[in-house]
Amino acid sequence: MRVFVAVDLEGIAGIVHSEETTPDAREYSWARQLMTQEANAAIAGIFEVVPDAEVTVADVHGPYRNLVPDMLDSRVTLLRGKPRQYGMLDGIDRGYHLALFLGAHAQAGAWPAVLSHTFTSCFLTVLVNGIAMGEIGLNAALAGAFAVPVGLVAGDDAAVREATALLGDSIVGVVLKRAVSYQAAETVAPAQACAQLRAGATEALRRWQLGQLRPFQVTPPVTVQVAFTSPFFADLAMLIDGVNRLDGRTITFTRPTMPDAYRVLRLLTVLCSTPR
């Protein structure tokens, strides 16, 4: 039994502001400790059901160097740093049975939703075969391309609603805070969050054992439409082979598989960091 645990930061209990999610900001050190504690809680839930599970924990926020390695459960391996070919889910193609998404947030434009965005602040919307998707949907579709179902999504209520609407009620949704606005939420205490995550991970493993979880798969070919915040980013996107412009800030492209499309999205994310 191999489990892939992707841990983001915006959906962690107590987190509501970029001062808590940005390296070198004043509250970041505290936030990354909360992030690591939540990861450990989910890990404990996994091993409670499958004591000999092989667990990979992927750090997927910002620089991918947020989880505190010497605080992390020693039974797992930690994937950190970038660049990584498949970004947040790099390695998912290497024979995993189940994926869990911790610290998740809603897609760009969702409201009310805490710190909602999709990969970068430069993306306004992402449509995949006509369906709006944020990081939850895009990552679930990438996992699904390798026959890996998502068993748990934890974050604010907006993230969990988005996940269940797209992936179905068979997944375990763990709501750790209720969004009030983009930078405000009513949140459970960290200890309560960890208790919920341990129980949620245990339930996700049991649902997998009962055959209740199915991969989320996008029918190929995969057509993606991206609206940017500025025409400048659409200008840069036109450097990529096969990208077509729909208007000043909107582009589209088609790739034969979801992994191929996902790699283009990751490249667009890198291009969005180009100074203007």
Order of alpha helices (4+ residues) and beta strands (2+ residues): beta-alpha-beta-beta-beta-beta-beta-alpha-beta-alpha-beta-beta-alpha-beta-alpha-beta-beta-alpha
